[in-house]
Amino acid sequence: MHAHETPVGHGPAAMRVDLATLWILERHSHLAICTLSWLPRAWEVRILIDDEALLSRRCRRQDEVVSTAQAWRRTLCGLGWATAPDLRAARLPTV
């Protein structure tokens, strides 16, 4: 874990504003969802697998959000995860 990555469950969750789902992958019967939220003074990118938070990273800049989400997606795809068939048209926005 890097210094600016935080364990899920820490911080003022009541101040979180959920903004978007960046991508959804599937493997067997499991779903991995990458979400974007706004916290005071930072974006937060999270990965949930079957609705359980697995990773969370706070980003100060928009380009960090995009690079984090893309890196996590590449990592999961390398482990056998794939875009859910009904969501193949969804794409990660570029900055």
Helices and strands as residue ranges (DSSP letters): G 13-15, E 17-27, E 30-39, E 42-49, E 52-59, H 62-78, E 82-83, G 85-87
